[in-house]
């Protein structure tokens, strides 16, 4: 039996379209493809923390909600064996490939993705790609693959501003039953940084620690969790 792409059967509850802030036009374009209503394939480009993975996961969750096959694959986890992972993949539904930059320069992976792109196009599937830069800037060595990626509708995302990051982090905390006041957020942004990837990872740690100790999220509590790591 051919290896299958690992399917995220339960997509994160805080990675839905309703939780995505900003870039309303891009969100709507991704929603249309997720529902099978958009004819164009999409290529999302943006820095870490700009929401690319959020949109891909939300797209898969929406397609699954509509009883359509959908798969999400972070290419960093399969770099060097992409061809093997794509064998036997359902080409009739939605496939979201995250982190195209992870295979740039790997000839075998590039060739595998080129052929798979052509195959899924012919068989009626739909694709959403995501990467840190536009195709021409990724360092992909296979010109034909660059050409195929360039044929997608290319959409650029920017990192959210601080006000948006605060809204997102508060919403993700609220889903976990946590409350983050301004003082705690100020401390987190100064001590940890401002990118949502790092902040969300820390939020998960704080959630576990808060449950274990039955303590509220305060600055001394956060400082203790950080110092213990």
Buried (B, 14 or more C-beta within 10 A) or exposed (E): EEEEBEBBEEBBEBBBBEBBBBBEEBBEBBBBBBBBEBEEBBBBBBEEBBBBBBBBBBBBBBBBEEEBBBBBBBBEEBBEBBBEBBEEBBBEBBBBBBBBBBBBBBEEBBBBBBBBBEEBBEEEBBBBBBBBBBBEEBEBEBEBBBEBBEBBBBBEBEBBEEEBBBBBBBEBBEBBEBEBEEEBBEBBBEEBEBBBEBBBEBBEBBBEBBEEEEBEBEBEBBEEBBEEE
